[in-house]
Amino acid sequence: MALSRDEMKDEVRLHLEVLGWCLKQRRLGCHLSQEELAELAFVSRAQVQHVEHARHGIGEATKFRLCMALGISVVELDAEVDRVKQDWRKNGRPQDSVDA
């Protein structure tokens, strides 16, 4: 599927928003603050904040560290992100998403 530059930009933005939302939901489900997750993952609180707010992309090592700290695999997170993207496309974003 060939995408235009703008369509690709929109897809990347959606992916980052969903990824950040999914990680935040997992963090909240574990009753962790951003600082606590950062400490468990050996990353900065700013990195956690940037990912959750879809401010920029996430490196594979950071993604792996966050998943390990949350007790999930990267594969599990990626599958969740795919499911949520499909849901958002079908039903719209939830009130607590990045764009809300």
C-alpha positions in Angstrom: 0.0 0.0 0.0 1.7 3.2 -1.2 1.1 6.2 1.0 1.5 9.8 0.3 3.9 11.8 2.5 1.0 13.2 4.5 -0.6 9.9 4.9 2.6 8.4 6.1 3.1 11.2 8.6 -0.5 10.6 9.8 0.1 6.9 10.2 3.3 7.5 12.2 1.6 10.0 14.4 -1.3 7.6 15.1 1.2 4.8 15.9 3.1 7.0 18.4 -0.1 8.2 20.0 -1.4 4.7 20.4 1.9 3.3 21.7 2.1 6.1 24.3 -1.5 5.5 25.3 -1.0 1.8 25.7 2.2 2.2 27.7 0.5 4.7 30.0 -2.5 2.4 30.5 -0.1 -0.4 31.4 1.8 1.9 33.8 -1.4 3.0 35.5 -2.6 -0.6 35.7 0.6 -1.4 37.7 0.0 1.6 39.9 3.3 3.2 38.9 4.2 6.8 38.6 6.3 7.9 35.6 9.2 8.3 38.0 8.7 4.7 39.3 8.5 3.2 35.9 11.6 5.1 34.8 13.5 3.8 37.7 12.4 0.2 37.1 13.3 0.5 33.4 16.6 2.4 34.0 15.5 5.3 31.7 14.7 9.0 32.6 11.3 10.2 33.7 11.5 12.5 30.7 11.8 9.6 28.3 8.7 8.0 29.8 6.8 11.3 29.6 7.9 11.9 26.0 6.7 8.4 24.9 3.4 8.7 26.7 2.7 12.1 25.1 3.9 10.9 21.7 6.4 13.7 21.5 8.9 11.7 19.5 9.7 8.1 18.5 10.9 5.4 20.9 14.1 3.5 20.4 14.0 -0.3 20.5 16.2 -0.5 23.6 13.9 1.9 25.5 10.8 0.1 24.4 12.4 -3.2 25.5 13.3 -1.7 28.9 9.8 -0.3 29.5 8.2 -3.6 28.5 10.5 -5.5 30.9 9.7 -3.1 33.7 6.0 -3.6 33.1 6.3 -7.4 32.9 5.2 -7.7 29.3 7.0 -8.6 26.1 7.6 -6.3 23.2 5.5 -8.7 21.1 2.6 -8.3 23.5 2.9 -4.5 23.4 3.0 -4.5 19.6 -0.1 -6.7 19.4 -1.9 -4.4 21.8 -0.9 -1.3 19.8 -2.2 -3.0 16.6 -5.5 -3.8 18.3 -6.0 -0.3 19.8 -5.1 1.3 16.4 -7.9 -0.7 14.8 -10.3 0.2 17.6 -9.5 3.9 17.3 -10.0 3.9 13.6 -13.3 2.2 14.0 -14.7 3.9 17.2 -12.6 7.0 17.6 -10.1 7.9 20.2 -11.0 7.6 23.9 -11.4 10.8 26.0 -8.0 10.2 27.8 -6.0 9.9 24.6 -3.2 12.3 23.7 -5.4 14.4 21.4 -8.2 14.8 24.0 
